[in-house]
Amino acid sequence: MTTQSILTRLRQQHLSPHGENHALVIFSDININHISGFTGHAATVLLTGTTNYLLTDYRYFEQAKEQATQYNVICRDRDQQSLGSLLEQLLRQDNCSTLAFEAEHISVGQWHKISADISLSAEMYSPLCGAIEELRYIKSAQQIQSIERAAHIADTALANILPLVQAGITERELCNELEYHMAKLGSEGLSFPTILLFGERSALPHGIPSDRRLTEGDFILIDFGAVVNGYRSDMTRTFVFGKATQQQKRVYQLVSQAQQQALDAVTEGVTGDYLYQQSAYVLSNSEYKDFAGEGLGHGIGLELHEPPFIGPGCQSTIEKGAVITIEPGIYIPNWGGVRIEDDVVLTDKGLKVLTKAPKTLIEL
């Protein structure tokens, strides 16, 4: 979706139904990035019936003018003018009598401070929740390409560090190597704090790398991602250091089968609940049903976790252009865990897997 088409949809859905005198103010950096192309901070967007405004300060003024080409960019002197008073000035200028605001992205205290400088009565305000997040669900070709590039960086970095896996290395040391390689390959940062765990600690779904040293027979669970143009990847792979036991092979086989069952079911219009049930059927009918992880996946983009959140009861449908993760897992306390995760996108030609690292059980 282009910036212009996003603005058109926002106006049609959230301004036009309320009349020409309605306005919308947006605070979230990520949502501002999505609707304007501005990648900086300290910004506020105001959409009125006639004008798109992006308000920032001297630190980001030139950057905003360059990136937010569909906007009237205004540099606010923070020492001389409050954000509320500037909004009041623009609302009066454009004859706006009602205002919707992003209630999920501003504290009560901040909103009271801003609204105190605006002359609208309380009943003229309306909280807006999730409107732009809904627009972020379907990615443009360029946005998908950014996620795919981030996934490629992660794939390559993982391949680069596998030769470093040796007895005695710590979780933290291997994690540092992985993050270094992603940065060297061009990642703008970490998609999220890397999860890299050995042995029994691999049963911690979101464990933090520690000084635990690698020993023969350990699982190695690595959940990580890179960032390109603000867009994130998210992949999990699980290995065994040394020769895998029959139990390790069985658990891995179940998780792999559960993931494939869900991947095979991804078609346009299916619900997140349906995908979850396909995967859960494999795990719930196994001897490890009590150790299956909750949920199956989530949308991914400018944020690591975006709608839809794929799990029981999720009635959101999968549409073309939606990038999601599929990540079933089995986590057995004091023994270990297996998770296999991929980023996928539904295209006109079917499902495309963006994360390419091998998924067969590798014994390192």
Contacts in CASP RR format, 6 or more apart in sequence:
PFRMAT RR
TARGET T0000
AUTHOR 0000-0000-0000
METHOD contacts of the structure
MODEL  1
MTTQSILTRLRQQHLSPHGENHALVIFSDININHISGFTGHAATVLLTGT
TNYLLTDYRYFEQAKEQATQYNVICRDRDQQSLGSLLEQLLRQDNCSTLA
FEAEHISVGQWHKISADISLSAEMYSPLCGAIEELRYIKSAQQIQSIERA
AHIADTALANILPLVQAGITERELCNELEYHMAKLGSEGLSFPTILLFGE
RSALPHGIPSDRRLTEGDFILIDFGAVVNGYRSDMTRTFVFGKATQQQKR
VYQLVSQAQQQALDAVTEGVTGDYLYQQSAYVLSNSEYKDFAGEGLGHGI
GLELHEPPFIGPGCQSTIEKGAVITIEPGIYIPNWGGVRIEDDVVLTDKG
LKVLTKAPKTLIEL
1 9 0 8 1.000
1 135 0 8 1.000
1 138 0 8 1.000
1 140 0 8 1.000
2 140 0 8 1.000
3 35 0 8 1.000
3 36 0 8 1.000
3 37 0 8 1.000
3 69 0 8 1.000
3 70 0 8 1.000
4 70 0 8 1.000
6 34 0 8 1.000
6 35 0 8 1.000
6 135 0 8 1.000
7 35 0 8 1.000
7 47 0 8 1.000
7 52 0 8 1.000
7 70 0 8 1.000
9 135 0 8 1.000
10 24 0 8 1.000
10 35 0 8 1.000
10 47 0 8 1.000
10 131 0 8 1.000
10 132 0 8 1.000
10 135 0 8 1.000
11 47 0 8 1.000
11 49 0 8 1.000
13 131 0 8 1.000
14 22 0 8 1.000
14 24 0 8 1.000
14 100 0 8 1.000
14 128 0 8 1.000
14 131 0 8 1.000
15 22 0 8 1.000
15 23 0 8 1.000
15 24 0 8 1.000
15 47 0 8 1.000
15 48 0 8 1.000
15 49 0 8 1.000
18 98 0 8 1.000
18 100 0 8 1.000
20 49 0 8 1.000
20 50 0 8 1.000
20 95 0 8 1.000
21 49 0 8 1.000
21 95 0 8 1.000
21 96 0 8 1.000
21 97 0 8 1.000
21 98 0 8 1.000
22 49 0 8 1.000
22 96 0 8 1.000
22 97 0 8 1.000
22 98 0 8 1.000
22 99 0 8 1.000
22 100 0 8 1.000
23 46 0 8 1.000
23 47 0 8 1.000
23 48 0 8 1.000
23 49 0 8 1.000
23 91 0 8 1.000
23 94 0 8 1.000
23 96 0 8 1.000
23 98 0 8 1.000
23 99 0 8 1.000
23 100 0 8 1.000
24 46 0 8 1.000
24 47 0 8 1.000
24 99 0 8 1.000
24 100 0 8 1.000
24 101 0 8 1.000
24 128 0 8 1.000
25 44 0 8 1.000
25 45 0 8 1.000
25 46 0 8 1.000
25 47 0 8 1.000
25 87 0 8 1.000
25 99 0 8 1.000
25 100 0 8 1.000
25 101 0 8 1.000
25 102 0 8 1.000
26 32 0 8 1.000
26 35 0 8 1.000
26 44 0 8 1.000
26 45 0 8 1.000
26 46 0 8 1.000
26 47 0 8 1.000
26 102 0 8 1.000
26 105 0 8 1.000
26 132 0 8 1.000
27 44 0 8 1.000
27 101 0 8 1.000
27 102 0 8 1.000
27 105 0 8 1.000
27 106 0 8 1.000
28 102 0 8 1.000
28 104 0 8 1.000
28 105 0 8 1.000
28 132 0 8 1.000
29 40 0 8 1.000
29 41 0 8 1.000
29 43 0 8 1.000
30 302 0 8 1.000
30 303 0 8 1.000
31 102 0 8 1.000
31 105 0 8 1.000
31 132 0 8 1.000
31 133 0 8 1.000
31 136 0 8 1.000
32 38 0 8 1.000
32 43 0 8 1.000
32 44 0 8 1.000
32 45 0 8 1.000
32 54 0 8 1.000
33 39 0 8 1.000
33 40 0 8 1.000
33 230 0 8 1.000
33 302 0 8 1.000
34 132 0 8 1.000
34 135 0 8 1.000
34 136 0 8 1.000
34 302 0 8 1.000
35 45 0 8 1.000
35 132 0 8 1.000
35 135 0 8 1.000
36 45 0 8 1.000
36 52 0 8 1.000
36 54 0 8 1.000
36 67 0 8 1.000
36 68 0 8 1.000
36 70 0 8 1.000
36 71 0 8 1.000
37 67 0 8 1.000
37 68 0 8 1.000
38 54 0 8 1.000
38 56 0 8 1.000
38 60 0 8 1.000
38 63 0 8 1.000
38 64 0 8 1.000
38 67 0 8 1.000
38 68 0 8 1.000
38 71 0 8 1.000
39 63 0 8 1.000
39 67 0 8 1.000
39 230 0 8 1.000
40 60 0 8 1.000
40 63 0 8 1.000
40 64 0 8 1.000
41 60 0 8 1.000
42 56 0 8 1.000
42 57 0 8 1.000
42 59 0 8 1.000
42 60 0 8 1.000
43 54 0 8 1.000
43 55 0 8 1.000
43 56 0 8 1.000
43 60 0 8 1.000
43 64 0 8 1.000
44 54 0 8 1.000
44 55 0 8 1.000
44 56 0 8 1.000
44 83 0 8 1.000
44 87 0 8 1.000
45 52 0 8 1.000
45 53 0 8 1.000
45 54 0 8 1.000
45 55 0 8 1.000
45 71 0 8 1.000
46 52 0 8 1.000
46 53 0 8 1.000
46 55 0 8 1.000
46 87 0 8 1.000
46 90 0 8 1.000
46 91 0 8 1.000
47 53 0 8 1.000
48 90 0 8 1.000
48 91 0 8 1.000
48 94 0 8 1.000
48 96 0 8 1.000
49 94 0 8 1.000
49 96 0 8 1.000
50 94 0 8 1.000
51 72 0 8 1.000
51 90 0 8 1.000
51 94 0 8 1.000
52 70 0 8 1.000
52 71 0 8 1.000
52 72 0 8 1.000
53 71 0 8 1.000
53 72 0 8 1.000
53 73 0 8 1.000
53 74 0 8 1.000
53 90 0 8 1.000
54 64 0 8 1.000
54 68 0 8 1.000
54 71 0 8 1.000
54 72 0 8 1.000
54 73 0 8 1.000
54 74 0 8 1.000
55 74 0 8 1.000
55 76 0 8 1.000
55 83 0 8 1.000
55 86 0 8 1.000
55 87 0 8 1.000
56 64 0 8 1.000
56 73 0 8 1.000
56 74 0 8 1.000
56 75 0 8 1.000
56 76 0 8 1.000
57 75 0 8 1.000
57 76 0 8 1.000
57 77 0 8 1.000
57 78 0 8 1.000
58 75 0 8 1.000
58 77 0 8 1.000
61 73 0 8 1.000
61 75 0 8 1.000
64 71 0 8 1.000
64 73 0 8 1.000
65 73 0 8 1.000
74 86 0 8 1.000
76 83 0 8 1.000
76 86 0 8 1.000
82 113 0 8 1.000
82 114 0 8 1.000
82 117 0 8 1.000
83 114 0 8 1.000
83 117 0 8 1.000
84 113 0 8 1.000
84 114 0 8 1.000
84 115 0 8 1.000
84 116 0 8 1.000
84 117 0 8 1.000
84 118 0 8 1.000
85 117 0 8 1.000
87 114 0 8 1.000
87 117 0 8 1.000
87 118 0 8 1.000
88 117 0 8 1.000
88 118 0 8 1.000
88 119 0 8 1.000
91 99 0 8 1.000
91 118 0 8 1.000
91 120 0 8 1.000
92 119 0 8 1.000
97 120 0 8 1.000
97 124 0 8 1.000
98 120 0 8 1.000
98 124 0 8 1.000
98 125 0 8 1.000
98 126 0 8 1.000
99 118 0 8 1.000
99 120 0 8 1.000
99 124 0 8 1.000
99 125 0 8 1.000
99 126 0 8 1.000
100 125 0 8 1.000
100 126 0 8 1.000
100 127 0 8 1.000
100 128 0 8 1.000
101 111 0 8 1.000
101 125 0 8 1.000
101 126 0 8 1.000
101 127 0 8 1.000
101 128 0 8 1.000
102 128 0 8 1.000
102 129 0 8 1.000
102 132 0 8 1.000
103 111 0 8 1.000
103 127 0 8 1.000
103 128 0 8 1.000
103 129 0 8 1.000
104 129 0 8 1.000
104 130 0 8 1.000
106 114 0 8 1.000
115 125 0 8 1.000
133 306 0 8 1.000
133 307 0 8 1.000
134 307 0 8 1.000
136 301 0 8 1.000
136 302 0 8 1.000
136 306 0 8 1.000
137 299 0 8 1.000
137 306 0 8 1.000
137 307 0 8 1.000
137 308 0 8 1.000
137 319 0 8 1.000
137 322 0 8 1.000
138 319 0 8 1.000
138 320 0 8 1.000
138 321 0 8 1.000
138 322 0 8 1.000
139 147 0 8 1.000
139 301 0 8 1.000
139 321 0 8 1.000
139 322 0 8 1.000
139 323 0 8 1.000
139 345 0 8 1.000
143 229 0 8 1.000
143 231 0 8 1.000
143 301 0 8 1.000
144 321 0 8 1.000
144 323 0 8 1.000
144 345 0 8 1.000
144 354 0 8 1.000
146 228 0 8 1.000
146 229 0 8 1.000
146 230 0 8 1.000
146 231 0 8 1.000
147 228 0 8 1.000
147 231 0 8 1.000
147 232 0 8 1.000
147 233 0 8 1.000
147 300 0 8 1.000
147 301 0 8 1.000
147 323 0 8 1.000
147 343 0 8 1.000
147 345 0 8 1.000
147 354 0 8 1.000
148 354 0 8 1.000
149 228 0 8 1.000
150 187 0 8 1.000
150 191 0 8 1.000
150 225 0 8 1.000
150 226 0 8 1.000
150 227 0 8 1.000
150 228 0 8 1.000
150 231 0 8 1.000
150 232 0 8 1.000
150 233 0 8 1.000
151 225 0 8 1.000
151 226 0 8 1.000
151 233 0 8 1.000
151 235 0 8 1.000
151 343 0 8 1.000
151 354 0 8 1.000
151 355 0 8 1.000
151 356 0 8 1.000
152 356 0 8 1.000
153 182 0 8 1.000
153 185 0 8 1.000
153 186 0 8 1.000
153 187 0 8 1.000
153 226 0 8 1.000
153 228 0 8 1.000
153 233 0 8 1.000
154 182 0 8 1.000
154 187 0 8 1.000
154 224 0 8 1.000
154 225 0 8 1.000
154 226 0 8 1.000
154 233 0 8 1.000
154 235 0 8 1.000
154 355 0 8 1.000
154 357 0 8 1.000
155 235 0 8 1.000
155 355 0 8 1.000
155 356 0 8 1.000
155 357 0 8 1.000
156 181 0 8 1.000
156 185 0 8 1.000
157 178 0 8 1.000
157 181 0 8 1.000
157 182 0 8 1.000
157 185 0 8 1.000
157 187 0 8 1.000
157 226 0 8 1.000
158 178 0 8 1.000
158 222 0 8 1.000
158 224 0 8 1.000
158 235 0 8 1.000
158 237 0 8 1.000
158 357 0 8 1.000
159 357 0 8 1.000
160 181 0 8 1.000
161 174 0 8 1.000
161 177 0 8 1.000
161 178 0 8 1.000
161 181 0 8 1.000
162 239 0 8 1.000
162 364 0 8 1.000
164 174 0 8 1.000
164 177 0 8 1.000
165 174 0 8 1.000
165 214 0 8 1.000
165 220 0 8 1.000
165 239 0 8 1.000
165 241 0 8 1.000
165 364 0 8 1.000
166 214 0 8 1.000
167 213 0 8 1.000
167 214 0 8 1.000
167 215 0 8 1.000
167 216 0 8 1.000
167 241 0 8 1.000
168 213 0 8 1.000
168 214 0 8 1.000
168 215 0 8 1.000
169 213 0 8 1.000
169 214 0 8 1.000
170 209 0 8 1.000
170 210 0 8 1.000
170 211 0 8 1.000
170 212 0 8 1.000
170 213 0 8 1.000
170 214 0 8 1.000
171 196 0 8 1.000
171 197 0 8 1.000
171 198 0 8 1.000
171 201 0 8 1.000
171 209 0 8 1.000
171 210 0 8 1.000
171 211 0 8 1.000
171 212 0 8 1.000
171 214 0 8 1.000
172 209 0 8 1.000
172 210 0 8 1.000
172 211 0 8 1.000
174 196 0 8 1.000
174 209 0 8 1.000
174 214 0 8 1.000
175 194 0 8 1.000
175 196 0 8 1.000
175 209 0 8 1.000
178 194 0 8 1.000
178 196 0 8 1.000
178 222 0 8 1.000
178 224 0 8 1.000
179 190 0 8 1.000
179 194 0 8 1.000
179 224 0 8 1.000
182 189 0 8 1.000
182 190 0 8 1.000
182 224 0 8 1.000
182 225 0 8 1.000
182 226 0 8 1.000
183 189 0 8 1.000
185 226 0 8 1.000
186 226 0 8 1.000
186 228 0 8 1.000
187 225 0 8 1.000
187 226 0 8 1.000
187 227 0 8 1.000
187 228 0 8 1.000
188 226 0 8 1.000
188 227 0 8 1.000
188 228 0 8 1.000
188 229 0 8 1.000
188 230 0 8 1.000
189 226 0 8 1.000
189 227 0 8 1.000
190 224 0 8 1.000
190 225 0 8 1.000
190 226 0 8 1.000
190 227 0 8 1.000
191 224 0 8 1.000
191 225 0 8 1.000
191 226 0 8 1.000
191 227 0 8 1.000
191 232 0 8 1.000
191 233 0 8 1.000
191 234 0 8 1.000
191 304 0 8 1.000
192 224 0 8 1.000
192 225 0 8 1.000
192 232 0 8 1.000
192 234 0 8 1.000
192 304 0 8 1.000
193 208 0 8 1.000
194 209 0 8 1.000
194 222 0 8 1.000
194 223 0 8 1.000
194 224 0 8 1.000
194 225 0 8 1.000
195 206 0 8 1.000
195 207 0 8 1.000
195 208 0 8 1.000
195 209 0 8 1.000
195 221 0 8 1.000
195 222 0 8 1.000
195 223 0 8 1.000
195 224 0 8 1.000
195 236 0 8 1.000
196 209 0 8 1.000
196 220 0 8 1.000
196 221 0 8 1.000
196 222 0 8 1.000
196 223 0 8 1.000
196 224 0 8 1.000
197 204 0 8 1.000
197 207 0 8 1.000
197 209 0 8 1.000
197 212 0 8 1.000
197 219 0 8 1.000
197 220 0 8 1.000
197 221 0 8 1.000
198 212 0 8 1.000
198 213 0 8 1.000
198 214 0 8 1.000
198 215 0 8 1.000
198 218 0 8 1.000
198 219 0 8 1.000
198 220 0 8 1.000
198 241 0 8 1.000
199 212 0 8 1.000
199 215 0 8 1.000
199 217 0 8 1.000
199 218 0 8 1.000
199 219 0 8 1.000
199 220 0 8 1.000
199 336 0 8 1.000
200 333 0 8 1.000
200 334 0 8 1.000
200 335 0 8 1.000
200 336 0 8 1.000
201 207 0 8 1.000
201 210 0 8 1.000
201 212 0 8 1.000
201 336 0 8 1.000
202 218 0 8 1.000
202 219 0 8 1.000
202 220 0 8 1.000
202 221 0 8 1.000
202 238 0 8 1.000
202 331 0 8 1.000
202 336 0 8 1.000
202 337 0 8 1.000
202 338 0 8 1.000
203 331 0 8 1.000
203 332 0 8 1.000
203 333 0 8 1.000
203 334 0 8 1.000
203 335 0 8 1.000
203 336 0 8 1.000
203 337 0 8 1.000
204 331 0 8 1.000
205 293 0 8 1.000
205 331 0 8 1.000
205 339 0 8 1.000
214 220 0 8 1.000
214 241 0 8 1.000
215 241 0 8 1.000
216 241 0 8 1.000
216 242 0 8 1.000
217 240 0 8 1.000
217 241 0 8 1.000
217 242 0 8 1.000
217 243 0 8 1.000
217 244 0 8 1.000
217 245 0 8 1.000
217 248 0 8 1.000
218 240 0 8 1.000
218 241 0 8 1.000
219 238 0 8 1.000
219 239 0 8 1.000
219 240 0 8 1.000
219 241 0 8 1.000
219 248 0 8 1.000
219 336 0 8 1.000
219 337 0 8 1.000
219 338 0 8 1.000
220 238 0 8 1.000
220 239 0 8 1.000
220 240 0 8 1.000
220 241 0 8 1.000
220 364 0 8 1.000
221 236 0 8 1.000
221 237 0 8 1.000
221 238 0 8 1.000
221 337 0 8 1.000
221 338 0 8 1.000
221 339 0 8 1.000
222 236 0 8 1.000
222 237 0 8 1.000
222 238 0 8 1.000
222 239 0 8 1.000
223 234 0 8 1.000
223 235 0 8 1.000
223 236 0 8 1.000
223 339 0 8 1.000
223 341 0 8 1.000
224 234 0 8 1.000
224 235 0 8 1.000
224 236 0 8 1.000
225 232 0 8 1.000
225 233 0 8 1.000
225 234 0 8 1.000
225 235 0 8 1.000
226 232 0 8 1.000
226 233 0 8 1.000
227 233 0 8 1.000
230 302 0 8 1.000
231 301 0 8 1.000
231 302 0 8 1.000
232 300 0 8 1.000
232 301 0 8 1.000
232 302 0 8 1.000
232 303 0 8 1.000
232 304 0 8 1.000
233 300 0 8 1.000
233 343 0 8 1.000
233 354 0 8 1.000
233 355 0 8 1.000
234 300 0 8 1.000
234 304 0 8 1.000
234 325 0 8 1.000
234 341 0 8 1.000
234 343 0 8 1.000
235 341 0 8 1.000
235 342 0 8 1.000
235 343 0 8 1.000
235 355 0 8 1.000
235 357 0 8 1.000
236 327 0 8 1.000
236 339 0 8 1.000
236 340 0 8 1.000
236 341 0 8 1.000
237 340 0 8 1.000
237 341 0 8 1.000
237 357 0 8 1.000
237 358 0 8 1.000
237 359 0 8 1.000
238 252 0 8 1.000
238 255 0 8 1.000
238 337 0 8 1.000
238 338 0 8 1.000
238 339 0 8 1.000
238 340 0 8 1.000
238 361 0 8 1.000
239 361 0 8 1.000
239 362 0 8 1.000
239 363 0 8 1.000
239 364 0 8 1.000
240 248 0 8 1.000
240 361 0 8 1.000
240 362 0 8 1.000
240 363 0 8 1.000
240 364 0 8 1.000
241 363 0 8 1.000
241 364 0 8 1.000
242 363 0 8 1.000
242 364 0 8 1.000
243 363 0 8 1.000
244 252 0 8 1.000
244 361 0 8 1.000
244 363 0 8 1.000
248 338 0 8 1.000
248 361 0 8 1.000
249 361 0 8 1.000
251 288 0 8 1.000
251 330 0 8 1.000
251 332 0 8 1.000
251 337 0 8 1.000
251 338 0 8 1.000
252 338 0 8 1.000
252 361 0 8 1.000
253 361 0 8 1.000
254 282 0 8 1.000
254 283 0 8 1.000
254 286 0 8 1.000
254 288 0 8 1.000
254 330 0 8 1.000
255 283 0 8 1.000
255 328 0 8 1.000
255 329 0 8 1.000
255 330 0 8 1.000
255 338 0 8 1.000
255 339 0 8 1.000
255 340 0 8 1.000
256 340 0 8 1.000
256 359 0 8 1.000
256 361 0 8 1.000
257 282 0 8 1.000
258 279 0 8 1.000
258 280 0 8 1.000
258 282 0 8 1.000
258 283 0 8 1.000
258 328 0 8 1.000
258 329 0 8 1.000
259 279 0 8 1.000
259 326 0 8 1.000
259 327 0 8 1.000
259 328 0 8 1.000
259 340 0 8 1.000
259 341 0 8 1.000
259 342 0 8 1.000
261 278 0 8 1.000
261 279 0 8 1.000
261 281 0 8 1.000
261 282 0 8 1.000
262 275 0 8 1.000
262 276 0 8 1.000
262 278 0 8 1.000
262 279 0 8 1.000
262 296 0 8 1.000
262 326 0 8 1.000
262 328 0 8 1.000
263 326 0 8 1.000
263 342 0 8 1.000
263 344 0 8 1.000
263 351 0 8 1.000
263 353 0 8 1.000
264 278 0 8 1.000
265 274 0 8 1.000
265 275 0 8 1.000
265 278 0 8 1.000
266 275 0 8 1.000
266 318 0 8 1.000
266 324 0 8 1.000
266 326 0 8 1.000
266 344 0 8 1.000
266 346 0 8 1.000
266 351 0 8 1.000
267 318 0 8 1.000
267 346 0 8 1.000
268 317 0 8 1.000
268 318 0 8 1.000
268 319 0 8 1.000
268 320 0 8 1.000
268 346 0 8 1.000
269 317 0 8 1.000
269 318 0 8 1.000
269 319 0 8 1.000
270 317 0 8 1.000
270 318 0 8 1.000
271 313 0 8 1.000
271 314 0 8 1.000
271 315 0 8 1.000
271 316 0 8 1.000
271 317 0 8 1.000
271 318 0 8 1.000
272 296 0 8 1.000
272 308 0 8 1.000
272 310 0 8 1.000
272 311 0 8 1.000
272 313 0 8 1.000
272 314 0 8 1.000
272 315 0 8 1.000
272 316 0 8 1.000
272 317 0 8 1.000
272 318 0 8 1.000
273 311 0 8 1.000
273 312 0 8 1.000
273 313 0 8 1.000
273 314 0 8 1.000
273 315 0 8 1.000
275 296 0 8 1.000
275 310 0 8 1.000
275 311 0 8 1.000
275 318 0 8 1.000
275 326 0 8 1.000
276 295 0 8 1.000
276 296 0 8 1.000
276 310 0 8 1.000
276 311 0 8 1.000
276 312 0 8 1.000
276 313 0 8 1.000
276 314 0 8 1.000
277 312 0 8 1.000
279 296 0 8 1.000
279 326 0 8 1.000
279 328 0 8 1.000
280 292 0 8 1.000
280 296 0 8 1.000
280 312 0 8 1.000
282 328 0 8 1.000
283 289 0 8 1.000
283 292 0 8 1.000
283 293 0 8 1.000
283 328 0 8 1.000
283 329 0 8 1.000
283 330 0 8 1.000
284 292 0 8 1.000
288 330 0 8 1.000
288 332 0 8 1.000
291 330 0 8 1.000
291 331 0 8 1.000
291 332 0 8 1.000
292 328 0 8 1.000
292 329 0 8 1.000
292 330 0 8 1.000
293 328 0 8 1.000
293 329 0 8 1.000
293 330 0 8 1.000
293 331 0 8 1.000
294 311 0 8 1.000
295 309 0 8 1.000
295 310 0 8 1.000
295 311 0 8 1.000
295 312 0 8 1.000
296 310 0 8 1.000
296 311 0 8 1.000
296 326 0 8 1.000
296 327 0 8 1.000
296 328 0 8 1.000
297 309 0 8 1.000
297 310 0 8 1.000
297 311 0 8 1.000
297 324 0 8 1.000
297 325 0 8 1.000
297 326 0 8 1.000
297 327 0 8 1.000
297 341 0 8 1.000
298 304 0 8 1.000
298 305 0 8 1.000
298 306 0 8 1.000
298 307 0 8 1.000
298 308 0 8 1.000
298 309 0 8 1.000
298 310 0 8 1.000
298 324 0 8 1.000
298 325 0 8 1.000
299 305 0 8 1.000
299 306 0 8 1.000
299 307 0 8 1.000
299 308 0 8 1.000
299 309 0 8 1.000
299 310 0 8 1.000
299 322 0 8 1.000
299 323 0 8 1.000
299 324 0 8 1.000
299 325 0 8 1.000
300 306 0 8 1.000
300 323 0 8 1.000
300 324 0 8 1.000
300 325 0 8 1.000
300 343 0 8 1.000
301 323 0 8 1.000
307 316 0 8 1.000
308 314 0 8 1.000
308 316 0 8 1.000
308 317 0 8 1.000
308 318 0 8 1.000
308 322 0 8 1.000
308 324 0 8 1.000
309 316 0 8 1.000
310 324 0 8 1.000
310 325 0 8 1.000
310 326 0 8 1.000
318 324 0 8 1.000
318 346 0 8 1.000
319 346 0 8 1.000
320 346 0 8 1.000
320 347 0 8 1.000
320 348 0 8 1.000
321 345 0 8 1.000
321 346 0 8 1.000
321 347 0 8 1.000
322 345 0 8 1.000
322 346 0 8 1.000
323 343 0 8 1.000
323 344 0 8 1.000
323 345 0 8 1.000
323 354 0 8 1.000
324 343 0 8 1.000
324 344 0 8 1.000
324 345 0 8 1.000
325 341 0 8 1.000
325 342 0 8 1.000
325 343 0 8 1.000
325 344 0 8 1.000
326 341 0 8 1.000
326 342 0 8 1.000
326 344 0 8 1.000
327 339 0 8 1.000
327 340 0 8 1.000
327 341 0 8 1.000
327 342 0 8 1.000
328 339 0 8 1.000
328 340 0 8 1.000
329 337 0 8 1.000
329 338 0 8 1.000
329 339 0 8 1.000
329 340 0 8 1.000
330 337 0 8 1.000
330 338 0 8 1.000
331 337 0 8 1.000
331 339 0 8 1.000
340 359 0 8 1.000
341 355 0 8 1.000
342 353 0 8 1.000
342 354 0 8 1.000
342 355 0 8 1.000
342 359 0 8 1.000
343 353 0 8 1.000
343 354 0 8 1.000
343 355 0 8 1.000
344 351 0 8 1.000
344 352 0 8 1.000
344 353 0 8 1.000
344 354 0 8 1.000
345 351 0 8 1.000
345 352 0 8 1.000
345 354 0 8 1.000
346 352 0 8 1.000
END
